Amino acid sequence: MKMGTKIRKYNLKQLVSFIESKHVAVPEFQRGFVWKTGQVKKLFDSLIKQYPVGSFILWETNKQIDARTLDGEKLPQKKFLILDGQQRMASIYYLCRQKKFVEPHVKDKFHETCDNRERHVIDFEKFYIDRDDNGPTLEYARESSCKLDFNKFSRLVRNSYRLPVITISLDNYRHAIEVFERINQAGTRISTESIFLSETWNQHSNIGKILRTWKRQKGGSLTSGIDTVIFIHVFAIILQLERRKRQTVEIGITTLKRIAEEVHKNSSNKYNKIFKEAVSSVARAVTYLKEEYGIISLSELPSQTMITVLTIFFYYHKKALTKKQATELRKWFWRSSLSNRYIGSGYSQHISEDAMKMRDLAEHNRELNIPKASTKIFAKVKGVDIRAGRSTYRNIIKQALWQQTPVFINGNKVARDDVESGQHKPEDDHFFPYDLYRKKVAGPEINNILNIHFLKGDENSRKKHRLPSEWLQKRIKDIGADCCAVEKYFASQLLPFKTIKDVRRYESAFKNKGVRAKQKKFARIYQKFLWLRFKLFERTLDRLQNGRLR
């Protein structure tokens, strides 16, 4: 291997100009920008304080290599490909050039998770210089735009501060990939997807580019949020199933590296075709989850690995589902969800077993035979908050409720299809109002997931925090609903009532004088409500595990 090495040192302005020359690019085997706002701030704080931030390693080459500039523009023949320091270099360039971080070539937006669980696009125009007791600092304004003065910032960093850029000349792109992997493995542990994407890369097979192009075309759909490793696992499983019809499949790092090497050595487009079909199968699996179970966010799944297993079925089955297949898939979904089958120890073995079963279901209509899970989970559900983030049991309760096709007393369905319909979108609501009961009576348990029902936004606005019986009585009068409509509403929402009179029994605590008396009485009857409602969910989950909707 012939390799030449040069070391240059740039001040901040020179480095930005160098990047802006459009000669610097990211090779396709590299992942995109993944830094969080805090990491960007920390980098620039180090620059202001004159702390070392490490060197940048570039591969200088004239070869025809798939790569992308930080602006997504076409490269000239001679280029410098980033092997180490992509996150730091992108941060410097985007901050100093005041650009919202959106990679034009893939339209991937970097998001940060805030305390309120909302997601925001990092806007580099919102960084500004502030001062505290320790001197100048870099800050980020979430609301208003505070234009960064680049010249001022550059002066703070000082022209004397130099950033080392190491350029290496290699006669073979395979050697460059080896350098990339060794650099990453020597520091932070390189991810599975980074290893696989780099190892498979050659002039003929570039699954990383295929995946990015596909995600760009999908835009902001549910599939765009799927972890890259899911696609890699699906691809690896399919290749093994195609070769070994009855043997086990594996998704360990050793197996992935072996497959990656095999793909790399192949000079045909065979693997590109298989990978494209695997990606399309992932899309069909996600569509099924959305249409069948109302999954509108990947966080509603116990694990994204469920997508891996389900995709194998849709790879081998491209027609309409048979009655038996539909039943078996429902059994699989509820049993694997309730048992957390793809989480914790043994999940890899379950993936191997279930992937083969999914192929047999698709090709030969064979039963999956996934063991039933226990529905005796009251103790676990009792501690789950309505507003909990990723919670298996919260999601299970909500999805089971959606399976009942919930309606209101006017007969209108509360459908998840309405999620984009503005004020009429479905909302998770406390049946016993949070604001009314929280401090006076029930305490934190008023937030229990078993106190949930679904209403459209406009109906929820009418309800507010009134007693349920008062709100329902008024709506019955306004709508002209009869007792059958009310009973149907309770049944479809799995509420343990038949009449308004039944609801009033749970509100009787408000007739007591004194907060303590109310608390004691309501705590007793509210626990009864939670238990009765859980029993309804228990029977529902047992039915769903058997593949029956009703």
C-alpha positions, 0 to 999 in steps of 0.5 A: 500500500502506498500512502503519503501523509501531509499535515497542514494547520488552518485557522478558523477562517481558513478552514471554513474557506477550505470546506467552502471550496467544495473540495471537501466531502463525506464518502458514502460509507460514512453516516450523516450528521448525528451530533446534538446541540450540546455537543456543538456548543461544547466544541465551540466553547473549547475553541473559544477557550483555546482547548485542543479539539483534535485533528481532521483526517482527510483522504486525498484522491482523484478517483471516482468515489461516491461522496457528498459535500456538506452542501450536497453539491457535485464534487470536482475530480480532485477531492478530500474525503473526510475519514475522521472529524466529520461531526466537528467539521460539519458543525464548524461549517454550518455554524460559521456559515449560519445554515439550518442543518438540513442535508440537501442531498437526503433532506435529513434533519437533525433533531434534538429531544427536549425536556418537553419531549418535543422535537426541534430542528437545529437551526445554526442561525440561533447560536449567539455569543453571550457572556457569563462570569467565566467569559464569552460562551456560545448559546442557543436560542430556541425561540428567536433568531440571534445572528452570530457575528462570525468575525467577532467569533473568529477574533475570540478564537484568534488567528493564532489558534490552529486546527490540524488537518492531516491528508493521506494519499492512498492508491486503493479505496479499500485501504481508505475504508480500513483506515476509517474503521481503525480510526473509529475503533480506536476511539468510540466503538464504531456502530454496527451499521457503520461497519457494515456500510463501509465493508460492503462499499464498492463501485458496484454495491453501495447499499448506503446510498440506496438507503439514503435515496429511498429515505429521501423519497419517503420524506417524513413518513414513518419509515424514515425514522427506522434505525439503519441497523433494522434494514441491515438485519433484514438484508442479512437474514434474507441472504441467509434464508435464500442459501440455507432453507432450513438452518438457523440465521444469525445477526451477530457482528461476526456474521454481518462482517462476513456478509459485508465482505461477500457483498464487497467482493461481488462485482454484480448488481445482485446484492443491490437488487436484493437490498432494494427489495428488502427495503421495499418489504420494510415499507410494506411491513410498516404500512401493515402496522399502521393500518392494522394496529394504528401505529403512527409512531415507532415509539409505540412498538416495544422494539423496532426489532419487531419490524425486522421479523415482520419484514421477512413475511412481506419479503416472501409474501406480496399478495393479499393476506389469507385469512389464516395469515391475518390471524397468525400475524395478529397472534404474533403481534400481541403475543410478542408485544405482551412478552417483550419477545425481542427485548433483553436476553435471548432476543437474537435467538427469537429473531432467528426462530421467528424469521424462519417461521415468517418465511414458512407462513408466507410460503406454506401457510404454516402456523407461527406457534409463538407462545401466549403471554400472560395477561395477569399484568395488573400490577405492572399496568397500575404503575403506568402513566398516561403521559409516559414516554416509551412504555410497553404496557402504555402502548399495549393498552392504547393499541388494544383500545384502538382495536375496539373501534372506539366511538362517541355517543353520537356514533362517530368513530374516533379513528387514528386516520384523523390524526392530521385533521386539525381540531378533530384529531383524536386525543388521549383524555382522562375519563375522570378529569385530571384537573378536577381529581388530581389534588382534591381526591385521587392524587397521582393515580388519576394519571393511570393509563386505565383512566384513558379514553379517546375523544376527538379534539373538539369533543374534548374541548367541550368536556374540559374538566367537568364531572363525566356524568354532567358532561355526558348528560348534557351531550346526550341532551344536545345530540339526542342520543338514546341509551343504546348509543350510550351503552355502545360508547361505554362498550367500545371504550372498554369502560365498566359502565352501562348507564350514566347512573353507573358513572355517578356511583364513582362520583359520589365522593364529591358529596362528602364534606371535607377533602380528607373524607373525599380522598378516602372514599374516592381512593376506594371506589377509584381502585375498584374502577381501575380493577374492573376496567383492567379485567375488561382489557385482560379479556380483550388482550386474551382474545387478541392473542388468539387472533380474534378482533371481536 
